[in-house]
């Protein structure tokens, strides 16, 4: 019985250490995707699609031309990347608006973008005749928003936001090569060295297996106690103590912290938000299901503490 209780205490300690290591590493680990390469790829593909504007027209109110499609395409090549981000973001906000004037608002956003980058235009009303702006912007919208808002891309975003589209693409190539040459981060997981690229997978799996093994040990101990009614007041494990702090820390360290640590690691995976949310929900549901039975077994042990 003594050996079983000592194993429970030791594996409980190991579970907390593994979860702490996984949690801290997920907060500090570099992104598994190269942010400079990803940003360069997004901007390069966007630049390759800019010629879609060649057949567009920017007209004043009497339908005389102000800019040709080629001139508008040139504006996109020469404008700063941050202005393209702003245009994409504004159109995204308009797209979510239920207003019946959505199309006119979309066109107004494009017109404002063009006016801000062309000197000497003083006409009060304008027309952009083309659906090419949708063909240009919509396929790249999600990637632009990711680069603009995801914290993993903050360095790459800050590095190019004040450069033009062409300048940004040229600058990101060397930075991507430097990033790739950086050594991978290594985590120490209870004495084992784990690659940073594998940590988001390994930490939740090890935590889950430790949790199940801990449940098996607690279930075994409770079955022994039920047979011989051995008092356990002599053993100093937090799960057996009856003070308020122990009653709080037991569920926190057995299920709360492991769940938070694992979900935090899962959310660093380079998968869609749908899958991250689904895996996290399933992970917590299984932990909670096992915890219900574990709590009952712990109750059996505490009943025989005296």
HELIX and SHEET records of a PDB file:
HELIX    1   1 UNK A    2  UNK A   28  1                                  27    
HELIX    2   2 UNK A   35  UNK A   49  1                                  15    
HELIX    3   3 UNK A   50  UNK A   55  5                                   6    
HELIX    4   4 UNK A   69  UNK A   78  1                                  10    
HELIX    5   5 UNK A   81  UNK A   95  1                                  15    
HELIX    6   6 UNK A  102  UNK A  116  1                                  15    
HELIX    7   7 UNK A  132  UNK A  137  1                                   6    
HELIX    8   8 UNK A  138  UNK A  140  5                                   3    
HELIX    9   9 UNK A  141  UNK A  149  1                                   9    
HELIX   10  10 UNK A  151  UNK A  153  5                                   3    
HELIX   11  11 UNK A  154  UNK A  160  1                                   7    
HELIX   12  12 UNK A  165  UNK A  181  1                                  17    
HELIX   13  13 UNK A  196  UNK A  228  1                                  33    
HELIX   14  14 UNK A  238  UNK A  240  5                                   3    
HELIX   15  15 UNK A  244  UNK A  251  1                                   8    
HELIX   16  16 UNK A  252  UNK A  256  3                                   5    
HELIX   17  17 UNK A  257  UNK A  266  1                                  10    
HELIX   18  18 UNK A  273  UNK A  303  1                                  31    
SHEET    1   A 3 UNK A  65  UNK A  68  0                                        
SHEET    2   A 3 UNK A  57  UNK A  60 -1                                        
SHEET    3   A 3 UNK A 126  UNK A 129 -1                                        
SHEET    1   B 2 UNK A 186  UNK A 189  0                                        
SHEET    2   B 2 UNK A 192  UNK A 195 -1                                        
END                                                                             
